[in-house]
Amino acid sequence: SGSILMQRRLFLYNFRNLRKAKGRRETYLCYVVKRRDSATSCSLDFGYLRNQMGCHVEVLFLRYIAAWDLDPGRCYRITWFTSWSPCYDCAQHIASFLRSYPNLSLRIFMARLYFCEERKAEPEGLRRLHKAGAQIAIMTFKDYFYCWNTFVENREQAFKGWEGLHENSVHLARKLRRILLPLYEVDDLRDAFKILGL
């Protein structure tokens, strides 16, 4: 992972935010790990991973970072850009991981939302992830631009979006918001009660 950059066609194929992304069975995860020291942050590592036989990419990353022996007295910020949102089981793993590392914050930017046909479990997984403190969002043009310049062997070529990138991003962001809405409503209620002194 580390220093190896992703091939352009691999990035463009896997991260395309199509509404129907048939045949894209693999999940790619680009990551940045930073340590925050008071006012400054220092970049420790970046790279990308993909799922391997029988192991989802999110779990691979958690194993990778757990082996680092992070200093519990310091704050770390991890940013992921993933081609698919996590399945229910991975969301559970990530949520419990975050609970056991309170000094670690995680932001996940996702190209597409994954829903397993058999179970309607993924939305619940995303809500649990959000509750565990992960920031989750859909990738926008700005995120693609960043990934292209950070993780892709772009040969100095500027990132050009594809047709429908913005529309699909907005569509998916609405979908994600609807999934997380019950949580936002609960937060709004809590705030309302606080204001009323209840």
N, C-alpha and C positions, 0 to 999 in steps of 0.2 A: 504493500500500500504506500506508505510514506511518500517517497519522491516520484513514484510513477504516476504520470498523468493519464487521464482517460482519453481514448481515441475520440475524435470528434463525432464520427458516425455512431459510436456506441452511446455517447451522451445524448445525441439528438434523437436516437431511436428510443432509448429507455426512458428519457425524461419528458418526452412529448406528452402534453397534458390532454390527450384525446379523451372524449367522453366514453368511447368504446375502444379500449386498448386491448383488443384480442391478441392472444399469442405472446404477450409480454409477461412471461411467467417469472422472470427474475426480478429481484429487488436490488437496486444499487443505492448505496448510502455514502454520500460525501460528508466528511466531518472536519470540524476545526475544534481543537481543544485549547483553551486559554486559561491562564492563571491570573486572577485579579489580585494585585497588590495595591491596597488603598486606592490611589487615583489612577494608577496605570494598569494596563493589562499586558501580559506577555504571552505570545503565541508559542505553544509547546509542540504542537503537531497538527498536521492536516493530511488528508489523503482520501482514499475511497475504498470501500469494501463491496463485495457482492455475496449473495447467499451461496452456501456450499451444500453439497449433498446432505439433505436431512437437517440442515441447520439454518435458521433464518438469520439474515444479516444483522438484525438488531441485537440478537443474542450473541453473535460473534463479536460485535462491538463492545457489549457489556463485559464479556470475558476479557477482551483486550484491555479495557480500561481498569478492570478490577485487578489485573496483574501489575498495574503501575505502582501500587502502594501509595495512593495519593495522601498528601499531608493533611490530616484532619483539621489542622489549625488554619488552613488556607482555603480560599474560595476558588472554585474552578467553574468555568462556563463552557459548556459543550454546545455546539450548533451542528445540527444534522440537516442535510438536504436529501430527501429520499424520493425514489421514483414511485413508490406506493406507500400509503399510510399503513401502519402496523396492523397485523391480524390481532384478534382478541387475546390469544396467548402471549404474544410479544408485548402487547400493551400492558398486560398484567405483570410480566417480568420487569418491564421498564419502570412501572409504577412502584413496585416493591424495591427495586434498585435505588430509585430516587429517595424513598423513605429511609433507606439505610445509609444514604450519603447526603445528610442535610447541607453539607458545604458545597454541593454540586448543583448547578442549575442547567437545565436542558431546554433548548429551543429546537423544535422540529418543523421544518418547512417541507411540505409534501407536494409532489407534482400531481398525483392522482389519489383518489380515495378508493381503498380496497374493501369490498364487501364479499364475504363468503356466502354462497347461495344457500347452503344448508342451514346455517344459523344466522339469526339476526343479531349476532353478538358484537360485531365490530363497532357499531355506534356506542354500545355500552363500554367497550374497551377504550374508545377515545375519550369518553366522559371520565372514566377512572384515571386516565393518564392526565387529563386536565386538572382533576381534583388533587392528584399527587404533586401538582406544581409545575408540570411541563407546559411550556407555551407551545401551542400547536397552531399552525397556519398553513394556508395553501400558497404555493410558490407563485410569485408575480413576475413580470418581466424583469424587474430589478434583481430578483433572486437568481433568475436564469443568467442574467448578465454577470453577476458576481461569480456564479459557479463556472461559467464559461472561462472567465479570466483567472480563476483560482485552481480549478481541478482538471481543466481540459487542455490537451495539447493543441492549442488553437492556432499555432503558427502565425501569430500576430494578426489573425483575421478577426474582425469585429463580430460580435454576436448579432445575428439577424434572427428575429423571431419568426415563427411560422404563422400561417394564416389561422386565425381562431385562437391564438395563444391568450390574448386578453379576455375575450368572451368566455372561453373555457375556464380561465382562472376565476373570473367573477362568478360564474355558475357554480363552480366547486366551492368557492368561499361561502356562498349562500347556503349550500348544502351542509357544509361543516358548521356554520352558525346555527342552522336549524337543529343539528345534532346536539350542539352544546347549549342550546337555548335554555333548557330546564335549569342548568347550572347558573347561567347568568341571571335568570329570574330569581332563583334562591338568593344569590348575592344581592340583587336589588332589594329584595324583601328584607334581608338582614340589615342593609344600609338604612332602609326606611324605618325599621324598628329602632335602630341606633339613634336616628335623628329624633324620633318620637320619645326616646328615653325608655323604651319598653324592654 
